[in-house]
């Protein structure tokens, strides 16, 4: 299968579906005006205090003499908070009301383990390791209105992430331009097709059968989309690199009207224990790519951004005080961004606890005042129309009174 060029596509638990890519099934696309959620995981624990800078708080500068972003470099938002200067490309989105930031958000679980915290954020069940599926997959399981396209839920990466693992079909695509565009030679194709049919003849049930069909239709739909010929619109200039490419390809699927409803991508490199930097340096470089990709995505979509919400997340934040290596250690609360046409933007959301040591979590970290599930639930309910939130977040009762107000009524 690798020699045939189709191994860049993966689908949950069913890798052998690839043999059927040689056949032809007419694809069924969803309606073009479907509302879309794009989730971006800043994996590694982004320093929310240097991403969304509390430049109006003198304690920020006292605790970070080497890595604080100088006040004259901060892109001011509201007189107290501002963007890191490498996120300046996002300021127009703030000004036009399509970008909001939520500070002091995170998990009620106190773990400082990357692995556990990421698992809890993707499963949506903090403190519970046995949850079998991810919260985005559970949303897809319980909302059965949008199940007529293989591109309903897509992750960009070499494997399906925890957040989309579960019984609802979803795709993992490493590179849209390479996915399904090179077919095996006829003899190899025939052998693969026969092997697949022998394996599943009379025994295809449930997810396996559905997954194979989803994969098969996806290959055919992408042949029509022709991703190798895509040109971003409106002068959008995506940064070079894996994340910029992922955002460009998400935009391409949105504009191709193939029925995308949920998209996911990882953004790595945020674990800044040593030489984090301030306006320049390690963190600044990651933020520059991040901000440029988001700005290009919004520009590329143009009017289609009215139906799209982009949610950024990270497993936890960093310590308020810098460490002895000019970096930061694992903390608790962080900052998240919400971007898009339905967003109640141009404002800071959530309750800011301040940086006073008396108000810090365990005396060292920004305290969590917004449970991440309240933000995620609000987006699912007010943007995607989800109604069974307690099932999507088991063991938790989402309450609209606690929603941070990220989505316009």
SEKOL-171031 format. One record per residue (C-alpha): residue in one letter; y, x, z; residue number from 1. Coordinates in Angstrom, 3 decimals. Layout:
<node residu="a" y="Y" x="X" z="Z" num="NUM"/>
...
This chain:
<node residu="x" y="0.000" x="0.000" z="0.000" num="1"/>
<node residu="x" y="2.374" x="2.883" z="0.738" num="2"/>
<node residu="x" y="1.776" x="4.295" z="-2.730" num="3"/>
<node residu="x" y="2.715" x="0.910" z="-4.135" num="4"/>
<node residu="x" y="6.111" x="1.070" z="-2.478" num="5"/>
<node residu="x" y="5.761" x="-2.110" z="-0.425" num="6"/>
<node residu="x" y="5.126" x="-0.629" z="2.999" num="7"/>
<node residu="x" y="8.828" x="-0.679" z="3.908" num="8"/>
<node residu="x" y="8.440" x="-4.326" z="4.858" num="9"/>
<node residu="x" y="6.802" x="-5.384" z="8.107" num="10"/>
<node residu="x" y="6.144" x="-8.807" z="9.542" num="11"/>
<node residu="x" y="5.068" x="-9.219" z="13.099" num="12"/>
<node residu="x" y="1.304" x="-9.062" z="13.497" num="13"/>
<node residu="x" y="0.318" x="-9.451" z="9.834" num="14"/>
<node residu="x" y="0.640" x="-6.212" z="7.844" num="15"/>
<node residu="x" y="-1.951" x="-7.132" z="5.230" num="16"/>
<node residu="x" y="0.196" x="-9.798" z="3.629" num="17"/>
<node residu="x" y="1.500" x="-7.117" z="1.254" num="18"/>
<node residu="x" y="-1.324" x="-7.650" z="-1.196" num="19"/>
<node residu="x" y="0.030" x="-11.047" z="-2.116" num="20"/>
<node residu="x" y="3.353" x="-9.634" z="-3.259" num="21"/>
<node residu="x" y="1.806" x="-9.268" z="-6.713" num="22"/>
<node residu="x" y="1.633" x="-13.054" z="-7.132" num="23"/>
<node residu="x" y="4.429" x="-15.510" z="-7.793" num="24"/>
<node residu="x" y="5.425" x="-18.396" z="-5.522" num="25"/>
<node residu="x" y="8.658" x="-20.321" z="-6.106" num="26"/>
<node residu="x" y="10.952" x="-19.578" z="-3.133" num="27"/>
<node residu="x" y="12.741" x="-22.254" z="-1.166" num="28"/>
<node residu="x" y="16.214" x="-21.329" z="0.013" num="29"/>
<node residu="x" y="18.078" x="-23.007" z="2.832" num="30"/>
<node residu="x" y="21.516" x="-24.625" z="2.538" num="31"/>
<node residu="x" y="24.314" x="-22.137" z="1.829" num="32"/>
<node residu="x" y="26.538" x="-23.322" z="4.665" num="33"/>
<node residu="x" y="24.097" x="-22.594" z="7.501" num="34"/>
<node residu="x" y="25.704" x="-21.114" z="10.599" num="35"/>
<node residu="x" y="24.564" x="-17.567" z="11.256" num="36"/>
<node residu="x" y="24.215" x="-15.319" z="14.311" num="37"/>
<node residu="x" y="24.164" x="-11.524" z="13.965" num="38"/>
<node residu="x" y="23.006" x="-9.658" z="17.097" num="39"/>
<node residu="x" y="23.728" x="-5.938" z="17.445" num="40"/>
<node residu="x" y="22.092" x="-3.950" z="20.241" num="41"/>
<node residu="x" y="24.016" x="-0.858" z="21.376" num="42"/>
<node residu="x" y="20.831" x="0.716" z="22.617" num="43"/>
<node residu="x" y="21.270" x="3.395" z="25.267" num="44"/>
<node residu="x" y="23.893" x="1.732" z="27.504" num="45"/>
<node residu="x" y="27.384" x="1.925" z="26.048" num="46"/>
<node residu="x" y="30.244" x="2.902" z="28.340" num="47"/>
<node residu="x" y="32.122" x="-0.390" z="28.383" num="48"/>
<node residu="x" y="35.035" x="1.185" z="30.253" num="49"/>
<node residu="x" y="35.793" x="3.564" z="27.383" num="50"/>
<node residu="x" y="35.039" x="0.972" z="24.724" num="51"/>
<node residu="x" y="37.288" x="-1.746" z="26.160" num="52"/>
<node residu="x" y="39.636" x="0.361" z="28.272" num="53"/>
<node residu="x" y="41.252" x="-1.034" z="31.471" num="54"/>
<node residu="x" y="44.300" x="1.161" z="30.881" num="55"/>
<node residu="x" y="46.390" x="-0.970" z="33.239" num="56"/>
<node residu="x" y="44.290" x="0.084" z="36.240" num="57"/>
<node residu="x" y="45.282" x="3.458" z="37.790" num="58"/>
<node residu="x" y="41.788" x="3.756" z="39.307" num="59"/>
<node residu="x" y="40.371" x="4.163" z="35.822" num="60"/>
<node residu="x" y="42.355" x="7.372" z="35.362" num="61"/>
<node residu="x" y="41.750" x="8.589" z="38.892" num="62"/>
<node residu="x" y="37.974" x="8.293" z="38.557" num="63"/>
<node residu="x" y="37.829" x="9.824" z="35.071" num="64"/>
<node residu="x" y="40.184" x="12.816" z="34.963" num="65"/>
<node residu="x" y="38.428" x="14.396" z="31.950" num="66"/>
<node residu="x" y="36.993" x="11.503" z="29.952" num="67"/>
<node residu="x" y="39.485" x="8.643" z="30.407" num="68"/>
<node residu="x" y="41.182" x="7.572" z="27.181" num="69"/>
<node residu="x" y="44.876" x="8.502" z="27.548" num="70"/>
<node residu="x" y="47.056" x="5.436" z="27.809" num="71"/>
<node residu="x" y="49.141" x="6.457" z="24.796" num="72"/>
<node residu="x" y="45.961" x="6.496" z="22.654" num="73"/>
<node residu="x" y="44.647" x="3.083" z="23.731" num="74"/>
<node residu="x" y="45.049" x="0.242" z="21.215" num="75"/>
<node residu="x" y="46.592" x="-2.301" z="23.572" num="76"/>
<node residu="x" y="45.201" x="-5.839" z="23.579" num="77"/>
<node residu="x" y="46.796" x="-7.713" z="26.460" num="78"/>
<node residu="x" y="48.765" x="-5.223" z="28.550" num="79"/>
<node residu="x" y="45.808" x="-4.399" z="30.795" num="80"/>
<node residu="x" y="42.884" x="-3.867" z="28.419" num="81"/>
<node residu="x" y="42.786" x="-2.095" z="25.096" num="82"/>
<node residu="x" y="40.442" x="-0.793" z="22.435" num="83"/>
<node residu="x" y="39.287" x="2.792" z="22.236" num="84"/>
<node residu="x" y="41.408" x="4.340" z="19.448" num="85"/>
<node residu="x" y="38.323" x="4.746" z="17.250" num="86"/>
<node residu="x" y="37.986" x="0.940" z="17.296" num="87"/>
<node residu="x" y="41.478" x="0.440" z="15.889" num="88"/>
<node residu="x" y="39.968" x="-1.126" z="12.746" num="89"/>
<node residu="x" y="39.101" x="-4.149" z="14.899" num="90"/>
<node residu="x" y="42.657" x="-4.845" z="16.053" num="91"/>
<node residu="x" y="43.489" x="-7.150" z="13.097" num="92"/>
<node residu="x" y="40.465" x="-9.277" z="14.018" num="93"/>
<node residu="x" y="41.768" x="-9.540" z="17.577" num="94"/>
<node residu="x" y="45.214" x="-10.455" z="16.292" num="95"/>
<node residu="x" y="43.927" x="-13.210" z="14.010" num="96"/>
<node residu="x" y="41.784" x="-14.735" z="16.764" num="97"/>
<node residu="x" y="38.325" x="-13.848" z="15.447" num="98"/>
<node residu="x" y="37.453" x="-11.153" z="18.027" num="99"/>
<node residu="x" y="36.985" x="-11.532" z="21.785" num="100"/>
<node residu="x" y="35.727" x="-9.147" z="24.462" num="101"/>
<node residu="x" y="33.772" x="-9.970" z="27.620" num="102"/>
<node residu="x" y="33.974" x="-7.415" z="30.417" num="103"/>
<node residu="x" y="31.852" x="-7.171" z="33.566" num="104"/>
<node residu="x" y="28.866" x="-8.748" z="31.807" num="105"/>
<node residu="x" y="25.255" x="-7.776" z="32.257" num="106"/>
<node residu="x" y="21.978" x="-8.495" z="33.954" num="107"/>
<node residu="x" y="21.463" x="-9.763" z="37.492" num="108"/>
<node residu="x" y="18.590" x="-7.299" z="37.738" num="109"/>
<node residu="x" y="19.637" x="-3.986" z="39.289" num="110"/>
<node residu="x" y="17.383" x="-1.657" z="37.299" num="111"/>
<node residu="x" y="18.878" x="1.515" z="35.868" num="112"/>
<node residu="x" y="15.868" x="2.057" z="33.598" num="113"/>
<node residu="x" y="16.723" x="1.863" z="29.895" num="114"/>
<node residu="x" y="13.251" x="0.602" z="29.056" num="115"/>
<node residu="x" y="13.205" x="-2.187" z="31.634" num="116"/>
<node residu="x" y="16.803" x="-3.279" z="31.103" num="117"/>
<node residu="x" y="16.375" x="-3.442" z="27.327" num="118"/>
<node residu="x" y="13.164" x="-5.391" z="27.756" num="119"/>
<node residu="x" y="14.867" x="-7.896" z="30.073" num="120"/>
<node residu="x" y="17.844" x="-8.359" z="27.756" num="121"/>
<node residu="x" y="15.616" x="-8.936" z="24.745" num="122"/>
<node residu="x" y="13.152" x="-11.199" z="26.535" num="123"/>
<node residu="x" y="15.986" x="-13.086" z="28.252" num="124"/>
<node residu="x" y="14.085" x="-12.998" z="31.550" num="125"/>
<node residu="x" y="15.608" x="-10.335" z="33.845" num="126"/>
<node residu="x" y="13.109" x="-9.005" z="36.355" num="127"/>
<node residu="x" y="10.091" x="-10.585" z="34.631" num="128"/>
<node residu="x" y="7.990" x="-8.094" z="32.683" num="129"/>
<node residu="x" y="5.262" x="-10.503" z="31.569" num="130"/>
<node residu="x" y="7.357" x="-12.626" z="29.186" num="131"/>
<node residu="x" y="5.454" x="-12.551" z="25.882" num="132"/>
<node residu="x" y="8.289" x="-13.240" z="23.443" num="133"/>
<node residu="x" y="11.991" x="-12.635" z="22.841" num="134"/>
<node residu="x" y="14.780" x="-15.162" z="23.359" num="135"/>
<node residu="x" y="15.807" x="-15.193" z="19.699" num="136"/>
<node residu="x" y="12.225" x="-15.921" z="18.707" num="137"/>
<node residu="x" y="12.055" x="-18.729" z="21.286" num="138"/>
<node residu="x" y="15.187" x="-20.211" z="19.786" num="139"/>
<node residu="x" y="13.456" x="-20.184" z="16.395" num="140"/>
<node residu="x" y="10.342" x="-21.738" z="17.912" num="141"/>
<node residu="x" y="12.198" x="-24.680" z="19.404" num="142"/>
<node residu="x" y="14.685" x="-25.314" z="16.617" num="143"/>
<node residu="x" y="12.442" x="-26.468" z="13.787" num="144"/>
<node residu="x" y="15.247" x="-27.686" z="11.553" num="145"/>
<node residu="x" y="15.636" x="-24.367" z="9.711" num="146"/>
<node residu="x" y="12.123" x="-23.328" z="8.719" num="147"/>
<node residu="x" y="12.215" x="-23.536" z="4.935" num="148"/>
<node residu="x" y="12.979" x="-19.894" z="4.175" num="149"/>
<node residu="x" y="11.259" x="-16.570" z="4.922" num="150"/>
<node residu="x" y="14.702" x="-15.081" z="5.614" num="151"/>
<node residu="x" y="15.534" x="-17.293" z="8.556" num="152"/>
<node residu="x" y="15.226" x="-14.437" z="11.115" num="153"/>
<node residu="x" y="15.519" x="-10.838" z="9.927" num="154"/>
<node residu="x" y="15.661" x="-7.535" z="11.817" num="155"/>
<node residu="x" y="16.855" x="-4.415" z="10.042" num="156"/>
<node residu="x" y="14.653" x="-1.527" z="11.115" num="157"/>
<node residu="x" y="11.156" x="-0.084" z="10.787" num="158"/>
<node residu="x" y="9.573" x="-2.563" z="13.204" num="159"/>
<node residu="x" y="10.094" x="-5.987" z="14.701" num="160"/>
<node residu="x" y="12.228" x="-5.732" z="17.870" num="161"/>
<node residu="x" y="11.275" x="-7.318" z="21.178" num="162"/>
<node residu="x" y="14.011" x="-9.930" z="20.826" num="163"/>
<node residu="x" y="12.342" x="-11.405" z="17.696" num="164"/>
<node residu="x" y="8.719" x="-10.988" z="18.797" num="165"/>
<node residu="x" y="6.808" x="-14.233" z="19.188" num="166"/>
<node residu="x" y="5.105" x="-17.054" z="17.326" num="167"/>
<node residu="x" y="8.030" x="-18.000" z="15.070" num="168"/>
<node residu="x" y="7.917" x="-16.120" z="11.746" num="169"/>
<node residu="x" y="10.443" x="-13.304" z="11.383" num="170"/>
<node residu="x" y="10.876" x="-10.301" z="9.131" num="171"/>
<node residu="x" y="11.561" x="-6.626" z="9.758" num="172"/>
<node residu="x" y="13.100" x="-4.808" z="6.801" num="173"/>
<node residu="x" y="13.755" x="-1.087" z="6.915" num="174"/>
<node residu="x" y="15.781" x="-0.962" z="3.693" num="175"/>
<node residu="x" y="16.629" x="-3.997" z="1.611" num="176"/>
<node residu="x" y="17.091" x="-1.922" z="-1.543" num="177"/>
<node residu="x" y="13.553" x="-0.543" z="-1.341" num="178"/>
<node residu="x" y="11.891" x="-3.679" z="-0.018" num="179"/>
<node residu="x" y="9.466" x="-5.277" z="-2.469" num="180"/>
<node residu="x" y="11.160" x="-3.902" z="-5.577" num="181"/>
<node residu="x" y="8.386" x="-1.544" z="-6.714" num="182"/>
<node residu="x" y="5.122" x="-3.333" z="-7.446" num="183"/>
<node residu="x" y="1.728" x="-1.594" z="-7.408" num="184"/>
<node residu="x" y="0.090" x="-0.640" z="-10.690" num="185"/>
<node residu="x" y="-2.083" x="-3.472" z="-12.122" num="186"/>
<node residu="x" y="-5.428" x="-2.032" z="-11.030" num="187"/>
<node residu="x" y="-4.229" x="-1.343" z="-7.483" num="188"/>
<node residu="x" y="-2.559" x="-4.738" z="-7.392" num="189"/>
<node residu="x" y="-5.766" x="-6.522" z="-8.324" num="190"/>
<node residu="x" y="-7.752" x="-4.629" z="-5.688" num="191"/>
<node residu="x" y="-5.207" x="-5.475" z="-2.984" num="192"/>
<node residu="x" y="-5.094" x="-9.110" z="-3.998" num="193"/>
<node residu="x" y="-8.901" x="-9.438" z="-3.906" num="194"/>
<node residu="x" y="-9.076" x="-7.698" z="-0.524" num="195"/>
<node residu="x" y="-6.479" x="-10.008" z="0.909" num="196"/>
<node residu="x" y="-8.127" x="-13.131" z="-0.425" num="197"/>
<node residu="x" y="-11.552" x="-12.068" z="0.854" num="198"/>
<node residu="x" y="-10.124" x="-11.415" z="4.299" num="199"/>
<node residu="x" y="-8.287" x="-14.708" z="4.626" num="200"/>
<node residu="x" y="-10.448" x="-17.054" z="2.543" num="201"/>
<node residu="x" y="-11.480" x="-19.934" z="4.768" num="202"/>
<node residu="x" y="-10.167" x="-18.277" z="7.914" num="203"/>
<node residu="x" y="-6.372" x="-18.303" z="7.559" num="204"/>
<node residu="x" y="-4.946" x="-20.185" z="10.518" num="205"/>
<node residu="x" y="-1.622" x="-20.675" z="12.219" num="206"/>
<node residu="x" y="0.647" x="-17.662" z="12.310" num="207"/>
<node residu="x" y="-1.411" x="-15.430" z="10.001" num="208"/>
<node residu="x" y="-1.346" x="-17.894" z="7.160" num="209"/>
<node residu="x" y="2.285" x="-18.774" z="7.697" num="210"/>
<node residu="x" y="3.308" x="-15.124" z="8.006" num="211"/>
<node residu="x" y="1.587" x="-14.173" z="4.774" num="212"/>
<node residu="x" y="3.334" x="-16.969" z="2.935" num="213"/>
<node residu="x" y="6.676" x="-16.012" z="4.442" num="214"/>
<node residu="x" y="6.250" x="-12.408" z="3.381" num="215"/>
<node residu="x" y="5.100" x="-13.369" z="-0.065" num="216"/>
<node residu="x" y="8.087" x="-15.642" z="-0.698" num="217"/>
<node residu="x" y="10.477" x="-13.018" z="0.658" num="218"/>
<node residu="x" y="9.379" x="-10.473" z="-1.930" num="219"/>
<node residu="x" y="9.930" x="-12.957" z="-4.743" num="220"/>
<node residu="x" y="13.352" x="-14.021" z="-3.463" num="221"/>
<node residu="x" y="14.554" x="-10.439" z="-3.199" num="222"/>
<node residu="x" y="13.607" x="-9.779" z="-6.802" num="223"/>
<node residu="x" y="16.103" x="-12.483" z="-7.729" num="224"/>
<node residu="x" y="18.783" x="-11.191" z="-5.331" num="225"/>
<node residu="x" y="18.493" x="-7.655" z="-6.794" num="226"/>
<node residu="x" y="19.823" x="-5.788" z="-3.737" num="227"/>
<node residu="x" y="20.116" x="-2.478" z="-5.571" num="228"/>
<node residu="x" y="23.094" x="-3.828" z="-7.538" num="229"/>
<node residu="x" y="25.154" x="-5.046" z="-4.578" num="230"/>
<node residu="x" y="28.872" x="-4.242" z="-4.435" num="231"/>
<node residu="x" y="30.864" x="-5.095" z="-1.257" num="232"/>
<node residu="x" y="33.802" x="-7.426" z="-1.819" num="233"/>
<node residu="x" y="37.485" x="-7.302" z="-0.881" num="234"/>
<node residu="x" y="37.608" x="-3.519" z="-0.788" num="235"/>
<node residu="x" y="35.166" x="-3.322" z="2.145" num="236"/>
<node residu="x" y="34.132" x="0.268" z="2.842" num="237"/>
<node residu="x" y="31.049" x="0.578" z="5.033" num="238"/>
<node residu="x" y="30.519" x="3.882" z="6.857" num="239"/>
<node residu="x" y="27.727" x="6.065" z="5.562" num="240"/>
<node residu="x" y="24.647" x="6.027" z="7.727" num="241"/>
<node residu="x" y="21.922" x="3.709" z="8.913" num="242"/>
<node residu="x" y="24.099" x="1.220" z="10.776" num="243"/>
<node residu="x" y="26.676" x="0.865" z="8.019" num="244"/>
<node residu="x" y="23.868" x="0.217" z="5.546" num="245"/>
<node residu="x" y="22.319" x="-2.397" z="7.841" num="246"/>
<node residu="x" y="25.614" x="-4.286" z="8.154" num="247"/>
<node residu="x" y="26.157" x="-4.160" z="4.397" num="248"/>
<node residu="x" y="22.679" x="-5.528" z="3.769" num="249"/>
<node residu="x" y="23.142" x="-8.310" z="6.326" num="250"/>
<node residu="x" y="26.317" x="-9.273" z="4.465" num="251"/>
<node residu="x" y="24.366" x="-9.213" z="1.214" num="252"/>
<node residu="x" y="21.719" x="-11.604" z="2.544" num="253"/>
<node residu="x" y="24.404" x="-13.930" z="3.882" num="254"/>
<node residu="x" y="26.170" x="-14.059" z="0.532" num="255"/>
<node residu="x" y="22.896" x="-14.440" z="-1.370" num="256"/>
<node residu="x" y="22.327" x="-17.812" z="0.375" num="257"/>
<node residu="x" y="18.647" x="-17.117" z="1.039" num="258"/>
<node residu="x" y="18.736" x="-19.112" z="4.286" num="259"/>
<node residu="x" y="19.473" x="-16.343" z="6.801" num="260"/>
<node residu="x" y="20.225" x="-17.803" z="10.226" num="261"/>
<node residu="x" y="19.542" x="-14.935" z="12.659" num="262"/>
<node residu="x" y="19.956" x="-11.220" z="11.939" num="263"/>
<node residu="x" y="19.432" x="-8.252" z="14.246" num="264"/>
<node residu="x" y="20.189" x="-4.538" z="14.064" num="265"/>
<node residu="x" y="20.049" x="-1.620" z="16.486" num="266"/>
<node residu="x" y="22.893" x="0.839" z="17.006" num="267"/>
<node residu="x" y="21.654" x="3.869" z="18.924" num="268"/>
<node residu="x" y="23.232" x="6.910" z="20.568" num="269"/>
<node residu="x" y="25.132" x="5.511" z="23.583" num="270"/>
<node residu="x" y="23.453" x="7.406" z="26.452" num="271"/>
<node residu="x" y="26.360" x="9.768" z="27.189" num="272"/>
<node residu="x" y="25.386" x="11.781" z="30.276" num="273"/>
<node residu="x" y="26.978" x="15.034" z="29.059" num="274"/>
<node residu="x" y="30.257" x="15.743" z="27.218" num="275"/>
<node residu="x" y="31.038" x="12.116" z="26.564" num="276"/>
<node residu="x" y="34.605" x="12.839" z="25.447" num="277"/>
<node residu="x" y="37.642" x="10.601" z="25.602" num="278"/>
<node residu="x" y="39.746" x="9.843" z="22.498" num="279"/>
<node residu="x" y="37.603" x="12.359" z="20.610" num="280"/>
<node residu="x" y="34.056" x="13.566" z="21.067" num="281"/>
<node residu="x" y="30.554" x="12.164" z="21.243" num="282"/>
<node residu="x" y="31.322" x="8.577" z="22.227" num="283"/>
<node residu="x" y="34.350" x="8.427" z="19.946" num="284"/>
<node residu="x" y="32.187" x="9.316" z="16.942" num="285"/>
<node residu="x" y="29.743" x="6.514" z="17.700" num="286"/>
<node residu="x" y="32.558" x="4.014" z="18.222" num="287"/>
<node residu="x" y="34.208" x="5.030" z="14.947" num="288"/>
<node residu="x" y="31.072" x="4.187" z="12.975" num="289"/>
<node residu="x" y="30.599" x="1.000" z="14.983" num="290"/>
<node residu="x" y="34.157" x="-0.252" z="14.496" num="291"/>
<node residu="x" y="34.328" x="0.658" z="10.829" num="292"/>
<node residu="x" y="31.056" x="-1.130" z="10.114" num="293"/>
<node residu="x" y="32.180" x="-4.306" z="11.898" num="294"/>
<node residu="x" y="35.547" x="-4.291" z="10.151" num="295"/>
<node residu="x" y="33.927" x="-3.722" z="6.751" num="296"/>
<node residu="x" y="31.440" x="-6.535" z="7.426" num="297"/>
<node residu="x" y="34.241" x="-8.985" z="8.222" num="298"/>
<node residu="x" y="36.218" x="-7.925" z="5.137" num="299"/>
<node residu="x" y="33.154" x="-8.107" z="2.903" num="300"/>
<node residu="x" y="32.253" x="-11.634" z="4.009" num="301"/>
<node residu="x" y="35.763" x="-12.984" z="3.512" num="302"/>
<node residu="x" y="35.720" x="-16.776" z="3.813" num="303"/>
<node residu="x" y="32.023" x="-16.768" z="4.727" num="304"/>
<node residu="x" y="32.941" x="-15.283" z="8.116" num="305"/>
<node residu="x" y="33.926" x="-18.811" z="9.144" num="306"/>
<node residu="x" y="30.229" x="-19.629" z="9.675" num="307"/>
<node residu="x" y="29.181" x="-16.310" z="11.239" num="308"/>
<node residu="x" y="29.195" x="-15.022" z="14.827" num="309"/>
<node residu="x" y="28.485" x="-11.360" z="15.582" num="310"/>
<node residu="x" y="27.337" x="-10.617" z="19.150" num="311"/>
<node residu="x" y="27.151" x="-7.062" z="20.504" num="312"/>
<node residu="x" y="25.024" x="-6.255" z="23.533" num="313"/>
<node residu="x" y="23.899" x="-3.273" z="25.593" num="314"/>
<node residu="x" y="21.358" x="-3.053" z="28.401" num="315"/>
<node residu="x" y="23.867" x="-1.935" z="31.048" num="316"/>
<node residu="x" y="27.083" x="0.036" z="31.427" num="317"/>
<node residu="x" y="28.000" x="3.411" z="32.903" num="318"/>
<node residu="x" y="29.269" x="4.586" z="36.276" num="319"/>
<node residu="x" y="32.965" x="4.148" z="36.996" num="320"/>
<node residu="x" y="33.288" x="7.772" z="38.084" num="321"/>
<node residu="x" y="32.581" x="10.538" z="35.591" num="322"/>
<node residu="x" y="29.819" x="12.973" z="36.523" num="323"/>
<node residu="x" y="29.921" x="16.766" z="36.823" num="324"/>
<node residu="x" y="28.937" x="17.196" z="33.166" num="325"/>
<node residu="x" y="31.949" x="15.314" z="31.794" num="326"/>
<node residu="x" y="29.744" x="12.328" z="31.130" num="327"/>
<node residu="x" y="28.672" x="9.113" z="32.824" num="328"/>
<node residu="x" y="25.411" x="8.009" z="34.386" num="329"/>
<node residu="x" y="23.554" x="4.710" z="34.267" num="330"/>
<node residu="x" y="25.630" x="1.878" z="35.681" num="331"/>
<node residu="x" y="25.529" x="-1.905" z="35.885" num="332"/>
<node residu="x" y="27.989" x="-4.196" z="34.056" num="333"/>
<node residu="x" y="29.377" x="-3.350" z="30.630" num="334"/>
<node residu="x" y="31.499" x="-4.939" z="27.900" num="335"/>
<node residu="x" y="30.336" x="-6.996" z="24.923" num="336"/>
<node residu="x" y="32.126" x="-8.172" z="21.793" num="337"/>
<node residu="x" y="31.976" x="-11.480" z="19.935" num="338"/>
<node residu="x" y="33.353" x="-11.630" z="16.395" num="339"/>
<node residu="x" y="33.542" x="-14.331" z="13.747" num="340"/>
<node residu="x" y="35.204" x="-17.468" z="12.499" num="341"/>
<node residu="x" y="33.990" x="-19.769" z="15.311" num="342"/>
<node residu="x" y="35.019" x="-17.266" z="18.019" num="343"/>
<node residu="x" y="37.682" x="-18.125" z="20.590" num="344"/>
<node residu="x" y="39.285" x="-14.769" z="19.978" num="345"/>
<node residu="x" y="42.375" x="-12.806" z="20.801" num="346"/>
<node residu="x" y="41.586" x="-12.820" z="24.508" num="347"/>
<node residu="x" y="39.591" x="-11.139" z="27.230" num="348"/>
<node residu="x" y="36.842" x="-13.377" z="28.574" num="349"/>
<node residu="x" y="34.921" x="-13.368" z="31.823" num="350"/>
<node residu="x" y="36.090" x="-12.536" z="35.325" num="351"/>
<node residu="x" y="37.276" x="-8.966" z="35.821" num="352"/>
<node residu="x" y="36.261" x="-7.693" z="39.300" num="353"/>
<node residu="x" y="38.491" x="-4.637" z="39.147" num="354"/>
<node residu="x" y="37.579" x="-1.038" z="39.904" num="355"/>
<node residu="x" y="38.315" x="-1.010" z="43.621" num="356"/>
<node residu="x" y="35.345" x="0.704" z="45.324" num="357"/>
<node residu="x" y="35.043" x="-2.268" z="47.675" num="358"/>
<node residu="x" y="34.304" x="-4.531" z="44.705" num="359"/>
<node residu="x" y="31.889" x="-2.249" z="42.881" num="360"/>
<node residu="x" y="28.169" x="-2.811" z="42.594" num="361"/>
<node residu="x" y="26.453" x="-0.498" z="45.078" num="362"/>
<node residu="x" y="29.799" x="1.226" z="45.524" num="363"/>
<node residu="x" y="29.689" x="2.932" z="42.111" num="364"/>
<node residu="x" y="29.511" x="0.527" z="39.161" num="365"/>
<node residu="x" y="31.438" x="-2.321" z="37.597" num="366"/>
<node residu="x" y="29.992" x="-5.477" z="39.131" num="367"/>
<node residu="x" y="28.380" x="-8.157" z="36.948" num="368"/>
<node residu="x" y="30.442" x="-11.349" z="37.047" num="369"/>
<node residu="x" y="28.969" x="-12.917" z="33.867" num="370"/>
<node residu="x" y="25.210" x="-13.174" z="33.469" num="371"/>
<node residu="x" y="24.403" x="-12.182" z="29.888" num="372"/>
<node residu="x" y="22.322" x="-15.359" z="29.521" num="373"/>
<node residu="x" y="25.424" x="-17.518" z="29.969" num="374"/>
<node residu="x" y="27.086" x="-15.845" z="26.988" num="375"/>
<node residu="x" y="23.940" x="-15.910" z="24.858" num="376"/>
<node residu="x" y="23.288" x="-19.556" z="25.757" num="377"/>
<node residu="x" y="26.843" x="-20.543" z="24.880" num="378"/>
<node residu="x" y="26.527" x="-18.986" z="21.435" num="379"/>
<node residu="x" y="23.174" x="-20.671" z="20.810" num="380"/>
<node residu="x" y="24.476" x="-24.050" z="21.972" num="381"/>
<node residu="x" y="28.006" x="-24.132" z="20.598" num="382"/>
<node residu="x" y="27.442" x="-22.144" z="17.431" num="383"/>
<node residu="x" y="23.834" x="-22.779" z="16.385" num="384"/>
<node residu="x" y="23.488" x="-26.181" z="18.032" num="385"/>
<node residu="x" y="20.578" x="-25.353" z="20.360" num="386"/>
<node residu="x" y="19.817" x="-28.047" z="22.920" num="387"/>
<node residu="x" y="16.756" x="-26.847" z="24.848" num="388"/>
<node residu="x" y="18.406" x="-23.876" z="26.537" num="389"/>
<node residu="x" y="16.199" x="-23.921" z="29.635" num="390"/>
<node residu="x" y="13.157" x="-23.365" z="27.416" num="391"/>
<node residu="x" y="14.841" x="-20.515" z="25.571" num="392"/>
<node residu="x" y="15.771" x="-18.889" z="28.906" num="393"/>
<node residu="x" y="12.865" x="-19.774" z="31.236" num="394"/>
<node residu="x" y="13.578" x="-19.525" z="34.942" num="395"/>
<node residu="x" y="17.308" x="-19.914" z="34.310" num="396"/>
<node residu="x" y="19.497" x="-22.992" z="34.045" num="397"/>
<node residu="x" y="22.384" x="-22.393" z="31.633" num="398"/>
<node residu="x" y="25.462" x="-24.299" z="32.752" num="399"/>
<node residu="x" y="28.401" x="-24.979" z="30.415" num="400"/>
<node residu="x" y="30.659" x="-24.601" z="33.444" num="401"/>
<node residu="x" y="29.688" x="-20.904" z="33.499" num="402"/>
<node residu="x" y="30.047" x="-20.302" z="29.774" num="403"/>
<node residu="x" y="32.708" x="-17.634" z="29.253" num="404"/>
<node residu="x" y="34.400" x="-19.604" z="26.467" num="405"/>
<node residu="x" y="33.444" x="-17.352" z="23.544" num="406"/>
<node residu="x" y="33.064" x="-20.172" z="20.984" num="407"/>
<node residu="x" y="35.841" x="-22.593" z="20.097" num="408"/>
<node residu="x" y="35.081" x="-26.204" z="20.935" num="409"/>
